[in-house]
Amino acid sequence: MNRLIHLLENAEDRSWQDRANCLGVDPDLFFPERGASTKEAKEVCRGCVVREDCLEYALANGEKFGIWGGMSERERRRVRRARALARRTGGASA
């Protein structure tokens, strides 16, 4: 959760993007047509040093499309739901 708070407080700081594996990769790869494979995009994300920053950025900004931090919108929606449930029940964030 501290990472999310840090990102929200420093919303304009996107220097992490300069270290991303996807830098210079065709953005269309990360926004596949409905039903198309996300495997290649997720492979680019695998092992990326800023994967968590990317995911938290997408979660904080409500990104509805594309692969961010190695996750699809459906996967990010699950993370948001799990975190919301954890907040309501007083548990640890997912």
C-alpha positions in Angstrom: 0.0 0.0 0.0 2.9 2.4 0.7 3.9 2.1 -3.0 0.4 3.2 -4.1 0.4 6.1 -1.7 3.9 7.1 -3.0 2.7 6.9 -6.6 -0.4 9.0 -5.8 1.5 11.7 -4.0 4.0 11.8 -6.9 1.5 11.3 -9.7 3.7 13.4 -12.1 6.8 11.4 -11.4 6.9 8.9 -14.2 10.6 8.4 -14.4 10.1 4.7 -13.9 8.8 4.6 -17.4 12.3 5.3 -18.7 13.5 1.9 -17.2 10.6 -0.2 -18.6 11.2 -3.2 -20.8 8.5 -1.9 -23.1 10.3 1.3 -23.9 10.6 1.4 -27.7 8.2 -1.6 -28.2 5.2 -1.1 -30.5 2.4 0.1 -28.1 -0.1 -1.9 -30.2 1.3 -5.1 -28.6 0.0 -4.0 -25.2 -3.5 -3.1 -26.6 -4.5 -6.3 -28.4 -7.9 -6.7 -30.1 -10.6 -8.3 -28.1 -10.0 -12.0 -27.8 -6.4 -11.7 -29.1 -3.5 -13.2 -27.2 -1.8 -11.2 -24.5 1.0 -13.6 -24.2 3.6 -11.6 -26.1 2.9 -8.4 -24.1 3.0 -10.2 -20.8 6.3 -11.8 -21.8 7.8 -8.3 -22.3 6.6 -7.4 -18.8 8.0 -10.5 -17.2 11.2 -9.6 -15.3 10.7 -5.9 -15.9 12.3 -3.9 -13.0 9.4 -1.4 -13.0 6.5 -3.9 -13.3 5.1 -3.1 -9.9 5.3 0.7 -10.6 3.5 0.1 -13.9 0.8 -1.9 -12.3 0.2 0.6 -9.5 0.1 3.4 -12.0 -2.6 1.6 -14.0 -4.6 0.8 -10.8 -4.3 4.4 -9.5 -5.4 5.8 -12.8 -8.2 3.4 -13.6 -6.6 2.2 -16.8 -9.4 0.3 -18.5 -7.5 -1.1 -21.5 -4.3 -2.8 -22.3 -1.6 -4.7 -20.5 -0.1 -2.8 -17.6 2.4 -4.3 -15.1 1.9 -7.7 -16.8 -1.9 -7.7 -16.1 -5.0 -7.4 -18.3 -7.9 -5.2 -17.3 -9.7 -8.3 -16.0 -6.7 -9.2 -13.8 -6.4 -5.7 -12.6 -10.1 -5.6 -11.7 -9.6 -8.7 -9.5 -6.7 -6.9 -7.7 -8.9 -3.8 -7.2 -11.7 -6.0 -5.8 -9.4 -7.9 -3.5 -7.9 -4.7 -2.1 -11.3 -3.1 -1.6 -12.4 -6.2 0.3 -9.2 -6.2 2.4 -9.9 -2.6 3.3 -13.5 -3.3 4.3 -12.6 -6.3 6.4 -9.4 -4.7 7.9 -7.1 -7.4 6.3 -3.9 -6.9 4.5 -4.0 -5.5 1.0 -3.7 -8.0 -1.9 
